[in-house]
Amino acid sequence: MWPYLAGPSVAPVLDLYGELDYPAVHRLAPERLKLIHHGGNPLSKQLVATGADHHFSDNGEELIKEVSDWLDSLDP
């Protein structure tokens, strides 16, 4: 389903979705997390943005903060 998550991952992956996201996004979150763990990169992460919908409508600042914080965590 997500071929880029099917094997070992050199690059870290951020799976960020909204608390108010589509039901399918929530339903498939455990499978995506399993694939992220299977990829083996300890810097990969799955996050749920509080109050955000699929398009982060009216939550652009939170989107920027979540991604920025994750990117900052990658810096050794």
PDB file of N, CA, C, O and CB in Angstrom:
ATOM      1  N   MET A   1       0.823  -1.189   0.000  1.00  0.00           N
ATOM      2  CA  MET A   1       0.000   0.000   0.000  1.00  0.00           C
ATOM      3  C   MET A   1       0.868   1.253   0.000  1.00  0.00           C
ATOM      4  O   MET A   1       0.600   2.192  -0.749  1.00  0.00           O
ATOM      5  CB  MET A   1      -0.937  -0.002   1.202  1.00  0.00           C
ATOM      6  N   TRP A   2       1.891   1.273   0.824  1.00  0.00           N
ATOM      7  CA  TRP A   2       2.829   2.386   0.861  1.00  0.00           C
ATOM      8  C   TRP A   2       4.204   1.817   0.556  1.00  0.00           C
ATOM      9  O   TRP A   2       4.952   1.501   1.481  1.00  0.00           O
ATOM     10  CB  TRP A   2       2.804   3.130   2.250  1.00  0.00           C
ATOM     11  N   PRO A   3       4.565   1.673  -0.739  1.00  0.00           N
ATOM     12  CA  PRO A   3       5.816   1.001  -1.099  1.00  0.00           C
ATOM     13  C   PRO A   3       7.055   1.660  -0.507  1.00  0.00           C
ATOM     14  O   PRO A   3       8.053   0.979  -0.272  1.00  0.00           O
ATOM     15  CB  PRO A   3       5.951   0.954  -2.588  1.00  0.00           C
ATOM     16  N   TYR A   4       7.019   2.949  -0.263  1.00  0.00           N
ATOM     17  CA  TYR A   4       8.177   3.627   0.304  1.00  0.00           C
ATOM     18  C   TYR A   4       8.399   3.240   1.760  1.00  0.00           C
ATOM     19  O   TYR A   4       9.452   3.547   2.318  1.00  0.00           O
ATOM     20  CB  TYR A   4       8.012   5.131   0.188  1.00  0.00           C
ATOM     21  N   LEU A   5       7.441   2.579   2.383  1.00  0.00           N
ATOM     22  CA  LEU A   5       7.600   2.116   3.763  1.00  0.00           C
ATOM     23  C   LEU A   5       7.794   0.604   3.843  1.00  0.00           C
ATOM     24  O   LEU A   5       7.827   0.047   4.940  1.00  0.00           O
ATOM     25  CB  LEU A   5       6.391   2.522   4.593  1.00  0.00           C
ATOM     26  N   ALA A   6       7.921  -0.067   2.701  1.00  0.00           N
ATOM     27  CA  ALA A   6       7.926  -1.529   2.679  1.00  0.00           C
ATOM     28  C   ALA A   6       9.215  -2.155   3.178  1.00  0.00           C
ATOM     29  O   ALA A   6       9.196  -3.295   3.644  1.00  0.00           O
ATOM     30  CB  ALA A   6       7.664  -2.003   1.301  1.00  0.00           C
ATOM     31  N   GLY A   7      10.321  -1.457   3.096  1.00  0.00           N
ATOM     32  CA  GLY A   7      11.584  -2.059   3.502  1.00  0.00           C
ATOM     33  C   GLY A   7      12.369  -1.143   4.402  1.00  0.00           C
ATOM     34  O   GLY A   7      11.865  -0.120   4.864  1.00  0.00           O
ATOM     35  N   PRO A   8      13.620  -1.519   4.650  1.00  0.00           N
ATOM     36  CA  PRO A   8      14.468  -0.676   5.505  1.00  0.00           C
ATOM     37  C   PRO A   8      14.531   0.754   4.973  1.00  0.00           C
ATOM     38  O   PRO A   8      14.571   0.981   3.764  1.00  0.00           O
ATOM     39  CB  PRO A   8      15.888  -1.265   5.602  1.00  0.00           C
ATOM     40  N   SER A   9      14.540   1.696   5.884  1.00  0.00           N
ATOM     41  CA  SER A   9      14.511   3.103   5.504  1.00  0.00           C
ATOM     42  C   SER A   9      15.762   3.821   5.980  1.00  0.00           C
ATOM     43  O   SER A   9      16.075   3.825   7.170  1.00  0.00           O
ATOM     44  CB  SER A   9      13.268   3.783   6.069  1.00  0.00           C
ATOM     45  N   VAL A  10      16.469   4.423   5.045  1.00  0.00           N
ATOM     46  CA  VAL A  10      17.622   5.241   5.400  1.00  0.00           C
ATOM     47  C   VAL A  10      17.136   6.597   5.891  1.00  0.00           C
ATOM     48  O   VAL A  10      17.646   7.134   6.874  1.00  0.00           O
ATOM     49  CB  VAL A  10      18.586   5.401   4.194  1.00  0.00           C
ATOM     50  N   ALA A  11      16.148   7.143   5.195  1.00  0.00           N
ATOM     51  CA  ALA A  11      15.611   8.455   5.557  1.00  0.00           C
ATOM     52  C   ALA A  11      14.511   8.298   6.605  1.00  0.00           C
ATOM     53  O   ALA A  11      13.700   7.376   6.511  1.00  0.00           O
ATOM     54  CB  ALA A  11      15.066   9.190   4.305  1.00  0.00           C
ATOM     55  N   PRO A  12      14.472   9.176   7.592  1.00  0.00           N
ATOM     56  CA  PRO A  12      13.390   9.122   8.572  1.00  0.00           C
ATOM     57  C   PRO A  12      12.064   9.552   7.942  1.00  0.00           C
ATOM     58  O   PRO A  12      12.035  10.343   6.999  1.00  0.00           O
ATOM     59  CB  PRO A  12      13.718  10.013   9.782  1.00  0.00           C
ATOM     60  N   VAL A  13      10.985   9.020   8.476  1.00  0.00           N
ATOM     61  CA  VAL A  13       9.644   9.290   7.965  1.00  0.00           C
ATOM     62  C   VAL A  13       8.815   9.928   9.076  1.00  0.00           C
ATOM     63  O   VAL A  13       8.839   9.472  10.219  1.00  0.00           O
ATOM     64  CB  VAL A  13       8.965   7.983   7.441  1.00  0.00           C
ATOM     65  N   LEU A  14       8.085  10.982   8.733  1.00  0.00           N
ATOM     66  CA  LEU A  14       7.126  11.578   9.657  1.00  0.00           C
ATOM     67  C   LEU A  14       5.730  11.323   9.107  1.00  0.00           C
ATOM     68  O   LEU A  14       5.393  11.777   8.014  1.00  0.00           O
ATOM     69  CB  LEU A  14       7.390  13.114   9.852  1.00  0.00           C
ATOM     70  N   ASP A  15       4.927  10.601   9.864  1.00  0.00           N
ATOM     71  CA  ASP A  15       3.527  10.370   9.521  1.00  0.00           C
ATOM     72  C   ASP A  15       2.707  11.264  10.446  1.00  0.00           C
ATOM     73  O   ASP A  15       2.453  10.915  11.598  1.00  0.00           O
ATOM     74  CB  ASP A  15       3.120   8.838   9.666  1.00  0.00           C
ATOM     75  N   LEU A  16       2.304  12.402   9.936  1.00  0.00           N
ATOM     76  CA  LEU A  16       1.568  13.393  10.723  1.00  0.00           C
ATOM     77  C   LEU A  16       0.145  13.482  10.179  1.00  0.00           C
ATOM     78  O   LEU A  16      -0.069  13.773   9.002  1.00  0.00           O
ATOM     79  CB  LEU A  16       2.273  14.794  10.680  1.00  0.00           C
ATOM     80  N   TYR A  17      -0.811  13.228  11.049  1.00  0.00           N
ATOM     81  CA  TYR A  17      -2.204  13.329  10.629  1.00  0.00           C
ATOM     82  C   TYR A  17      -3.006  14.027  11.715  1.00  0.00           C
ATOM     83  O   TYR A  17      -2.571  14.145  12.860  1.00  0.00           O
ATOM     84  CB  TYR A  17      -2.795  11.932  10.324  1.00  0.00           C
ATOM     85  N   GLY A  18      -4.178  14.483  11.329  1.00  0.00           N
ATOM     86  CA  GLY A  18      -4.988  15.278  12.243  1.00  0.00           C
ATOM     87  C   GLY A  18      -5.921  14.459  13.112  1.00  0.00           C
ATOM     88  O   GLY A  18      -6.401  13.396  12.718  1.00  0.00           O
ATOM     89  N   GLU A  19      -6.162  14.975  14.290  1.00  0.00           N
ATOM     90  CA  GLU A  19      -7.114  14.363  15.221  1.00  0.00           C
ATOM     91  C   GLU A  19      -8.501  14.243  14.574  1.00  0.00           C
ATOM     92  O   GLU A  19      -9.240  13.298  14.849  1.00  0.00           O
ATOM     93  CB  GLU A  19      -7.200  15.193  16.528  1.00  0.00           C
ATOM     94  N   LEU A  20      -8.845  15.209  13.714  1.00  0.00           N
ATOM     95  CA  LEU A  20     -10.141  15.232  13.038  1.00  0.00           C
ATOM     96  C   LEU A  20     -10.025  14.778  11.587  1.00  0.00           C
ATOM     97  O   LEU A  20     -10.859  15.127  10.753  1.00  0.00           O
ATOM     98  CB  LEU A  20     -10.742  16.634  13.097  1.00  0.00           C
ATOM     99  N   ASP A  21      -8.994  14.003  11.292  1.00  0.00           N
ATOM    100  CA  ASP A  21      -8.723  13.522   9.937  1.00  0.00           C
ATOM    101  C   ASP A  21      -9.809  12.544   9.491  1.00  0.00           C
ATOM    102  O   ASP A  21     -10.677  12.164  10.276  1.00  0.00           O
ATOM    103  CB  ASP A  21      -7.335  12.850   9.868  1.00  0.00           C
ATOM    104  N   TYR A  22      -9.747  12.146   8.228  1.00  0.00           N
ATOM    105  CA  TYR A  22     -10.698  11.188   7.676  1.00  0.00           C
ATOM    106  C   TYR A  22     -10.638   9.869   8.446  1.00  0.00           C
ATOM    107  O   TYR A  22      -9.573   9.486   8.931  1.00  0.00           O
ATOM    108  CB  TYR A  22     -10.416  10.949   6.182  1.00  0.00           C
ATOM    109  N   PRO A  23     -11.767   9.172   8.561  1.00  0.00           N
ATOM    110  CA  PRO A  23     -11.781   7.887   9.267  1.00  0.00           C
ATOM    111  C   PRO A  23     -10.760   6.884   8.718  1.00  0.00           C
ATOM    112  O   PRO A  23     -10.143   6.146   9.487  1.00  0.00           O
ATOM    113  CB  PRO A  23     -13.165   7.283   9.191  1.00  0.00           C
ATOM    114  N   ALA A  24     -10.583   6.855   7.411  1.00  0.00           N
ATOM    115  CA  ALA A  24      -9.622   5.913   6.823  1.00  0.00           C
ATOM    116  C   ALA A  24      -8.201   6.207   7.276  1.00  0.00           C
ATOM    117  O   ALA A  24      -7.408   5.286   7.469  1.00  0.00           O
ATOM    118  CB  ALA A  24      -9.697   5.960   5.299  1.00  0.00           C
ATOM    119  N   VAL A  25      -7.875   7.471   7.446  1.00  0.00           N
ATOM    120  CA  VAL A  25      -6.536   7.842   7.913  1.00  0.00           C
ATOM    121  C   VAL A  25      -6.325   7.291   9.320  1.00  0.00           C
ATOM    122  O   VAL A  25      -5.266   6.742   9.626  1.00  0.00           O
ATOM    123  CB  VAL A  25      -6.344   9.392   7.892  1.00  0.00           C
ATOM    124  N   HIS A  26      -7.323   7.437  10.162  1.00  0.00           N
ATOM    125  CA  HIS A  26      -7.232   6.896  11.528  1.00  0.00           C
ATOM    126  C   HIS A  26      -7.200   5.368  11.513  1.00  0.00           C
ATOM    127  O   HIS A  26      -6.419   4.754  12.240  1.00  0.00           O
ATOM    128  CB  HIS A  26      -8.417   7.388  12.383  1.00  0.00           C
ATOM    129  N   ARG A  27      -8.042   4.762  10.694  1.00  0.00           N
ATOM    130  CA  ARG A  27      -8.128   3.308  10.634  1.00  0.00           C
ATOM    131  C   ARG A  27      -6.801   2.684  10.201  1.00  0.00           C
ATOM    132  O   ARG A  27      -6.425   1.619  10.691  1.00  0.00           O
ATOM    133  CB  ARG A  27      -9.239   2.886   9.679  1.00  0.00           C
ATOM    134  N   LEU A  28      -6.099   3.340   9.290  1.00  0.00           N
ATOM    135  CA  LEU A  28      -4.853   2.790   8.763  1.00  0.00           C
ATOM    136  C   LEU A  28      -3.618   3.238   9.540  1.00  0.00           C
ATOM    137  O   LEU A  28      -2.507   2.806   9.229  1.00  0.00           O
ATOM    138  CB  LEU A  28      -4.701   3.178   7.321  1.00  0.00           C
ATOM    139  N   ALA A  29      -3.791   4.088  10.535  1.00  0.00           N
ATOM    140  CA  ALA A  29      -2.644   4.577  11.313  1.00  0.00           C
ATOM    141  C   ALA A  29      -1.833   3.449  11.944  1.00  0.00           C
ATOM    142  O   ALA A  29      -0.604   3.497  11.885  1.00  0.00           O
ATOM    143  CB  ALA A  29      -3.123   5.519  12.399  1.00  0.00           C
ATOM    144  N   PRO A  30      -2.459   2.434  12.546  1.00  0.00           N
ATOM    145  CA  PRO A  30      -1.653   1.353  13.133  1.00  0.00           C
ATOM    146  C   PRO A  30      -0.814   0.606  12.090  1.00  0.00           C
ATOM    147  O   PRO A  30       0.312   0.197  12.371  1.00  0.00           O
ATOM    148  CB  PRO A  30      -2.562   0.365  13.852  1.00  0.00           C
ATOM    149  N   GLU A  31      -1.366   0.434  10.891  1.00  0.00           N
ATOM    150  CA  GLU A  31      -0.607  -0.234   9.832  1.00  0.00           C
ATOM    151  C   GLU A  31       0.574   0.632   9.387  1.00  0.00           C
ATOM    152  O   GLU A  31       1.674   0.124   9.171  1.00  0.00           O
ATOM    153  CB  GLU A  31      -1.522  -0.548   8.628  1.00  0.00           C
ATOM    154  N   ARG A  32       0.343   1.935   9.253  1.00  0.00           N
ATOM    155  CA  ARG A  32       1.444   2.830   8.877  1.00  0.00           C
ATOM    156  C   ARG A  32       2.522   2.819   9.947  1.00  0.00           C
ATOM    157  O   ARG A  32       3.711   2.809   9.629  1.00  0.00           O
ATOM    158  CB  ARG A  32       0.931   4.267   8.655  1.00  0.00           C
ATOM    159  N   LEU A  33       2.116   2.822  11.218  1.00  0.00           N
ATOM    160  CA  LEU A  33       3.093   2.803  12.305  1.00  0.00           C
ATOM    161  C   LEU A  33       3.898   1.509  12.284  1.00  0.00           C
ATOM    162  O   LEU A  33       5.108   1.519  12.512  1.00  0.00           O
ATOM    163  CB  LEU A  33       2.393   2.971  13.663  1.00  0.00           C
ATOM    164  N   LYS A  34       3.229   0.406  12.013  1.00  0.00           N
ATOM    165  CA  LYS A  34       3.926  -0.879  11.913  1.00  0.00           C
ATOM    166  C   LYS A  34       4.977  -0.833  10.800  1.00  0.00           C
ATOM    167  O   LYS A  34       6.098  -1.310  10.978  1.00  0.00           O
ATOM    168  CB  LYS A  34       2.918  -2.026  11.651  1.00  0.00           C
ATOM    169  N   LEU A  35       4.613  -0.260   9.661  1.00  0.00           N
ATOM    170  CA  LEU A  35       5.555  -0.139   8.549  1.00  0.00           C
ATOM    171  C   LEU A  35       6.705   0.802   8.898  1.00  0.00           C
ATOM    172  O   LEU A  35       7.849   0.559   8.513  1.00  0.00           O
ATOM    173  CB  LEU A  35       4.835   0.357   7.293  1.00  0.00           C
ATOM    174  N   ILE A  36       6.404   1.866   9.619  1.00  0.00           N
ATOM    175  CA  ILE A  36       7.458   2.787  10.055  1.00  0.00           C
ATOM    176  C   ILE A  36       8.442   2.045  10.949  1.00  0.00           C
ATOM    177  O   ILE A  36       9.654   2.185  10.785  1.00  0.00           O
ATOM    178  CB  ILE A  36       6.855   4.009  10.803  1.00  0.00           C
ATOM    179  N   HIS A  37       7.936   1.259  11.890  1.00  0.00           N
ATOM    180  CA  HIS A  37       8.821   0.480  12.769  1.00  0.00           C
ATOM    181  C   HIS A  37       9.601  -0.555  11.977  1.00  0.00           C
ATOM    182  O   HIS A  37      10.776  -0.799  12.253  1.00  0.00           O
ATOM    183  CB  HIS A  37       8.012  -0.210  13.877  1.00  0.00           C
ATOM    184  N   HIS A  38       8.946  -1.168  10.989  1.00  0.00           N
ATOM    185  CA  HIS A  38       9.612  -2.155  10.139  1.00  0.00           C
ATOM    186  C   HIS A  38      10.760  -1.507   9.361  1.00  0.00           C
ATOM    187  O   HIS A  38      11.770  -2.154   9.083  1.00  0.00           O
ATOM    188  CB  HIS A  38       8.603  -2.799   9.165  1.00  0.00           C
ATOM    189  N   GLY A  39      10.601  -0.240   9.013  1.00  0.00           N
ATOM    190  CA  GLY A  39      11.652   0.472   8.288  1.00  0.00           C
ATOM    191  C   GLY A  39      12.934   0.586   9.085  1.00  0.00           C
ATOM    192  O   GLY A  39      14.017   0.702   8.512  1.00  0.00           O
ATOM    193  N   GLY A  40      12.818   0.554  10.400  1.00  0.00           N
ATOM    194  CA  GLY A  40      13.996   0.492  11.251  1.00  0.00           C
ATOM    195  C   GLY A  40      14.697   1.797  11.546  1.00  0.00           C
ATOM    196  O   GLY A  40      15.737   1.791  12.205  1.00  0.00           O
ATOM    197  N   ASN A  41      14.170   2.915  11.085  1.00  0.00           N
ATOM    198  CA  ASN A  41      14.828   4.182  11.391  1.00  0.00           C
ATOM    199  C   ASN A  41      14.256   4.717  12.703  1.00  0.00           C
ATOM    200  O   ASN A  41      13.077   5.067  12.763  1.00  0.00           O
ATOM    201  CB  ASN A  41      14.639   5.217  10.227  1.00  0.00           C
ATOM    202  N   PRO A  42      15.075   4.785  13.755  1.00  0.00           N
ATOM    203  CA  PRO A  42      14.569   5.222  15.058  1.00  0.00           C
ATOM    204  C   PRO A  42      14.115   6.683  15.089  1.00  0.00           C
ATOM    205  O   PRO A  42      13.461   7.106  16.043  1.00  0.00           O
ATOM    206  CB  PRO A  42      15.629   5.016  16.097  1.00  0.00           C
ATOM    207  N   LEU A  43      14.450   7.446  14.070  1.00  0.00           N
ATOM    208  CA  LEU A  43      14.038   8.847  14.018  1.00  0.00           C
ATOM    209  C   LEU A  43      12.660   9.020  13.375  1.00  0.00           C
ATOM    210  O   LEU A  43      12.079  10.104  13.423  1.00  0.00           O
ATOM    211  CB  LEU A  43      15.067   9.661  13.252  1.00  0.00           C
ATOM    212  N   SER A  44      12.147   7.953  12.779  1.00  0.00           N
ATOM    213  CA  SER A  44      10.810   8.009  12.190  1.00  0.00           C
ATOM    214  C   SER A  44       9.782   8.097  13.304  1.00  0.00           C
ATOM    215  O   SER A  44       9.984   7.587  14.407  1.00  0.00           O
ATOM    216  CB  SER A  44      10.540   6.773  11.287  1.00  0.00           C
ATOM    217  N   LYS A  45       8.671   8.757  12.989  1.00  0.00           N
ATOM    218  CA  LYS A  45       7.685   9.018  14.044  1.00  0.00           C
ATOM    219  C   LYS A  45       6.300   9.165  13.434  1.00  0.00           C
ATOM    220  O   LYS A  45       6.143   9.589  12.289  1.00  0.00           O
ATOM    221  CB  LYS A  45       8.057  10.289  14.846  1.00  0.00           C
ATOM    222  N   GLN A  46       5.306   8.804  14.227  1.00  0.00           N
ATOM    223  CA  GLN A  46       3.914   9.050  13.869  1.00  0.00           C
ATOM    224  C   GLN A  46       3.341  10.008  14.909  1.00  0.00           C
ATOM    225  O   GLN A  46       3.461   9.773  16.111  1.00  0.00           O
ATOM    226  CB  GLN A  46       3.085   7.708  13.797  1.00  0.00           C
ATOM    227  N   LEU A  47       2.721  11.084  14.441  1.00  0.00           N
ATOM    228  CA  LEU A  47       2.154  12.092  15.337  1.00  0.00           C
ATOM    229  C   LEU A  47       0.718  12.413  14.941  1.00  0.00           C
ATOM    230  O   LEU A  47       0.359  12.383  13.764  1.00  0.00           O
ATOM    231  CB  LEU A  47       3.008  13.371  15.322  1.00  0.00           C
ATOM    232  N   VAL A  48      -0.085  12.717  15.940  1.00  0.00           N
ATOM    233  CA  VAL A  48      -1.455  13.173  15.711  1.00  0.00           C
ATOM    234  C   VAL A  48      -1.530  14.633  16.144  1.00  0.00           C
ATOM    235  O   VAL A  48      -1.223  14.966  17.289  1.00  0.00           O
ATOM    236  CB  VAL A  48      -2.502  12.286  16.493  1.00  0.00           C
ATOM    237  N   ALA A  49      -1.937  15.496  15.226  1.00  0.00           N
ATOM    238  CA  ALA A  49      -2.062  16.924  15.517  1.00  0.00           C
ATOM    239  C   ALA A  49      -3.437  17.200  16.125  1.00  0.00           C
ATOM    240  O   ALA A  49      -4.463  16.997  15.476  1.00  0.00           O
ATOM    241  CB  ALA A  49      -1.848  17.775  14.231  1.00  0.00           C
ATOM    242  N   THR A  50      -3.447  17.657  17.358  1.00  0.00           N
ATOM    243  CA  THR A  50      -4.677  17.943  18.085  1.00  0.00           C
ATOM    244  C   THR A  50      -5.512  18.997  17.364  1.00  0.00           C
ATOM    245  O   THR A  50      -5.013  20.067  17.015  1.00  0.00           O
ATOM    246  CB  THR A  50      -4.357  18.407  19.505  1.00  0.00           C
ATOM    247  N   GLY A  51      -6.789  18.683  17.144  1.00  0.00           N
ATOM    248  CA  GLY A  51      -7.722  19.638  16.561  1.00  0.00           C
ATOM    249  C   GLY A  51      -7.600  19.842  15.064  1.00  0.00           C
ATOM    250  O   GLY A  51      -8.347  20.640  14.497  1.00  0.00           O
ATOM    251  N   ALA A  52      -6.682  19.146  14.403  1.00  0.00           N
ATOM    252  CA  ALA A  52      -6.460  19.357  12.970  1.00  0.00           C
ATOM    253  C   ALA A  52      -7.284  18.390  12.133  1.00  0.00           C
ATOM    254  O   ALA A  52      -7.484  17.234  12.507  1.00  0.00           O
ATOM    255  CB  ALA A  52      -4.976  19.203  12.633  1.00  0.00           C
ATOM    256  N   ASP A  53      -7.765  18.889  10.981  1.00  0.00           N
ATOM    257  CA  ASP A  53      -8.434  18.015  10.026  1.00  0.00           C
ATOM    258  C   ASP A  53      -7.407  17.566   8.982  1.00  0.00           C
ATOM    259  O   ASP A  53      -6.212  17.824   9.126  1.00  0.00           O
ATOM    260  CB  ASP A  53      -9.652  18.741   9.350  1.00  0.00           C
ATOM    261  N   HIS A  54      -7.882  16.894   7.934  1.00  0.00           N
ATOM    262  CA  HIS A  54      -6.968  16.338   6.936  1.00  0.00           C
ATOM    263  C   HIS A  54      -6.130  17.410   6.234  1.00  0.00           C
ATOM    264  O   HIS A  54      -4.979  17.174   5.868  1.00  0.00           O
ATOM    265  CB  HIS A  54      -7.752  15.557   5.906  1.00  0.00           C
ATOM    266  N   HIS A  55      -6.718  18.574   6.057  1.00  0.00           N
ATOM    267  CA  HIS A  55      -6.039  19.650   5.327  1.00  0.00           C
ATOM    268  C   HIS A  55      -5.400  20.676   6.255  1.00  0.00           C
ATOM    269  O   HIS A  55      -4.885  21.697   5.800  1.00  0.00           O
ATOM    270  CB  HIS A  55      -7.018  20.345   4.405  1.00  0.00           C
ATOM    271  N   PHE A  56      -5.435  20.403   7.549  1.00  0.00           N
ATOM    272  CA  PHE A  56      -4.918  21.327   8.555  1.00  0.00           C
ATOM    273  C   PHE A  56      -5.549  22.711   8.394  1.00  0.00           C
ATOM    274  O   PHE A  56      -4.896  23.736   8.592  1.00  0.00           O
ATOM    275  CB  PHE A  56      -3.385  21.425   8.456  1.00  0.00           C
ATOM    276  N   SER A  57      -6.845  22.716   8.027  1.00  0.00           N
ATOM    277  CA  SER A  57      -7.586  23.972   7.885  1.00  0.00           C
ATOM    278  C   SER A  57      -7.532  24.744   9.195  1.00  0.00           C
ATOM    279  O   SER A  57      -7.838  24.201  10.257  1.00  0.00           O
ATOM    280  CB  SER A  57      -9.060  23.707   7.467  1.00  0.00           C
ATOM    281  N   ASP A  58      -7.152  25.984   9.117  1.00  0.00           N
ATOM    282  CA  ASP A  58      -7.043  26.862  10.287  1.00  0.00           C
ATOM    283  C   ASP A  58      -6.034  26.357  11.319  1.00  0.00           C
ATOM    284  O   ASP A  58      -6.040  26.819  12.460  1.00  0.00           O
ATOM    285  CB  ASP A  58      -8.398  27.012  10.942  1.00  0.00           C
ATOM    286  N   ASN A  59      -5.175  25.421  10.939  1.00  0.00           N
ATOM    287  CA  ASN A  59      -4.165  24.886  11.854  1.00  0.00           C
ATOM    288  C   ASN A  59      -2.778  24.913  11.223  1.00  0.00           C
ATOM    289  O   ASN A  59      -1.921  24.094  11.555  1.00  0.00           O
ATOM    290  CB  ASN A  59      -4.523  23.456  12.266  1.00  0.00           C
ATOM    291  N   GLY A  60      -2.562  25.852  10.321  1.00  0.00           N
ATOM    292  CA  GLY A  60      -1.272  25.940   9.647  1.00  0.00           C
ATOM    293  C   GLY A  60      -0.107  26.121  10.598  1.00  0.00           C
ATOM    294  O   GLY A  60       0.967  25.557  10.392  1.00  0.00           O
ATOM    295  N   GLU A  61      -0.320  26.908  11.638  1.00  0.00           N
ATOM    296  CA  GLU A  61       0.757  27.138  12.611  1.00  0.00           C
ATOM    297  C   GLU A  61       1.131  25.847  13.333  1.00  0.00           C
ATOM    298  O   GLU A  61       2.308  25.586  13.582  1.00  0.00           O
ATOM    299  CB  GLU A  61       0.337  28.208  13.636  1.00  0.00           C
ATOM    300  N   GLU A  62       0.125  25.040  13.665  1.00  0.00           N
ATOM    301  CA  GLU A  62       0.421  23.767  14.335  1.00  0.00           C
ATOM    302  C   GLU A  62       1.170  22.828  13.399  1.00  0.00           C
ATOM    303  O   GLU A  62       2.099  22.137  13.817  1.00  0.00           O
ATOM    304  CB  GLU A  62      -0.878  23.099  14.827  1.00  0.00           C
ATOM    305  N   LEU A  63       0.763  22.805  12.128  1.00  0.00           N
ATOM    306  CA  LEU A  63       1.460  21.983  11.139  1.00  0.00           C
ATOM    307  C   LEU A  63       2.926  22.382  11.062  1.00  0.00           C
ATOM    308  O   LEU A  63       3.811  21.528  11.099  1.00  0.00           O
ATOM    309  CB  LEU A  63       0.797  22.113   9.755  1.00  0.00           C
ATOM    310  N   ILE A  64       3.177  23.669  10.956  1.00  0.00           N
ATOM    311  CA  ILE A  64       4.555  24.166  10.889  1.00  0.00           C
ATOM    312  C   ILE A  64       5.321  23.790  12.148  1.00  0.00           C
ATOM    313  O   ILE A  64       6.473  23.363  12.064  1.00  0.00           O
ATOM    314  CB  ILE A  64       4.574  25.693  10.695  1.00  0.00           C
ATOM    315  N   LYS A  65       4.704  23.939  13.307  1.00  0.00           N
ATOM    316  CA  LYS A  65       5.376  23.622  14.565  1.00  0.00           C
ATOM    317  C   LYS A  65       5.705  22.137  14.663  1.00  0.00           C
ATOM    318  O   LYS A  65       6.824  21.775  15.029  1.00  0.00           O
ATOM    319  CB  LYS A  65       4.508  24.042  15.747  1.00  0.00           C
ATOM    320  N   GLU A  66       4.742  21.269  14.338  1.00  0.00           N
ATOM    321  CA  GLU A  66       4.968  19.822  14.430  1.00  0.00           C
ATOM    322  C   GLU A  66       6.107  19.390  13.508  1.00  0.00           C
ATOM    323  O   GLU A  66       6.998  18.648  13.920  1.00  0.00           O
ATOM    324  CB  GLU A  66       3.681  19.050  14.077  1.00  0.00           C
ATOM    325  N   VAL A  67       6.074  19.854  12.266  1.00  0.00           N
ATOM    326  CA  VAL A  67       7.114  19.477  11.306  1.00  0.00           C
ATOM    327  C   VAL A  67       8.453  20.076  11.717  1.00  0.00           C
ATOM    328  O   VAL A  67       9.478  19.395  11.662  1.00  0.00           O
ATOM    329  CB  VAL A  67       6.737  19.937   9.880  1.00  0.00           C
ATOM    330  N   SER A  68       8.456  21.330  12.126  1.00  0.00           N
ATOM    331  CA  SER A  68       9.690  21.993  12.551  1.00  0.00           C
ATOM    332  C   SER A  68      10.310  21.302  13.765  1.00  0.00           C
ATOM    333  O   SER A  68      11.518  21.068  13.803  1.00  0.00           O
ATOM    334  CB  SER A  68       9.415  23.462  12.873  1.00  0.00           C
ATOM    335  N   ASP A  69       9.476  20.977  14.758  1.00  0.00           N
ATOM    336  CA  ASP A  69       9.988  20.283  15.945  1.00  0.00           C
ATOM    337  C   ASP A  69      10.580  18.933  15.573  1.00  0.00           C
ATOM    338  O   ASP A  69      11.627  18.546  16.093  1.00  0.00           O
ATOM    339  CB  ASP A  69       8.874  20.097  16.984  1.00  0.00           C
ATOM    340  N   TRP A  70       9.910  18.210  14.667  1.00  0.00           N
ATOM    341  CA  TRP A  70      10.425  16.905  14.253  1.00  0.00           C
ATOM    342  C   TRP A  70      11.742  17.072  13.493  1.00  0.00           C
ATOM    343  O   TRP A  70      12.697  16.334  13.736  1.00  0.00           O
ATOM    344  CB  TRP A  70       9.387  16.163  13.376  1.00  0.00           C
ATOM    345  N   LEU A  71      11.793  18.031  12.585  1.00  0.00           N
ATOM    346  CA  LEU A  71      13.041  18.265  11.850  1.00  0.00           C
ATOM    347  C   LEU A  71      14.170  18.653  12.804  1.00  0.00           C
ATOM    348  O   LEU A  71      15.303  18.200  12.640  1.00  0.00           O
ATOM    349  CB  LEU A  71      12.843  19.365  10.789  1.00  0.00           C
ATOM    350  N   ASP A  72      13.867  19.487  13.796  1.00  0.00           N
ATOM    351  CA  ASP A  72      14.881  19.861  14.791  1.00  0.00           C
ATOM    352  C   ASP A  72      15.379  18.641  15.558  1.00  0.00           C
ATOM    353  O   ASP A  72      16.547  18.586  15.940  1.00  0.00           O
ATOM    354  CB  ASP A  72      14.313  20.897  15.770  1.00  0.00           C
ATOM    355  N   SER A  73      14.506  17.666  15.786  1.00  0.00           N
ATOM    356  CA  SER A  73      14.908  16.465  16.526  1.00  0.00           C
ATOM    357  C   SER A  73      15.862  15.590  15.723  1.00  0.00           C
ATOM    358  O   SER A  73      16.522  14.719  16.289  1.00  0.00           O
ATOM    359  CB  SER A  73      13.682  15.656  16.919  1.00  0.00           C
ATOM    360  N   LEU A  74      15.944  15.809  14.418  1.00  0.00           N
ATOM    361  CA  LEU A  74      16.835  15.021  13.562  1.00  0.00           C
ATOM    362  C   LEU A  74      18.264  15.530  13.609  1.00  0.00           C
ATOM    363  O   LEU A  74      19.195  14.809  13.252  1.00  0.00           O
ATOM    364  CB  LEU A  74      16.337  15.035  12.132  1.00  0.00           C
ATOM    365  N   ASP A  75      18.440  16.761  14.044  1.00  0.00           N
ATOM    366  CA  ASP A  75      19.770  17.376  14.086  1.00  0.00           C
ATOM    367  C   ASP A  75      20.577  16.745  15.219  1.00  0.00           C
ATOM    368  O   ASP A  75      20.181  16.801  16.383  1.00  0.00           O
ATOM    369  CB  ASP A  75      19.668  18.924  14.275  1.00  0.00           C
ATOM    370  N   PRO A  76      21.720  16.142  14.862  1.00  0.00           N
ATOM    371  CA  PRO A  76      22.523  15.453  15.905  1.00  0.00           C
ATOM    372  C   PRO A  76      23.108  16.359  16.956  1.00  0.00           C
ATOM    373  O   PRO A  76      23.790  15.888  17.866  1.00  0.00           O
ATOM    374  CB  PRO A  76      23.634  14.708  15.271  1.00  0.00           C
TER     375      PRO A  76
END
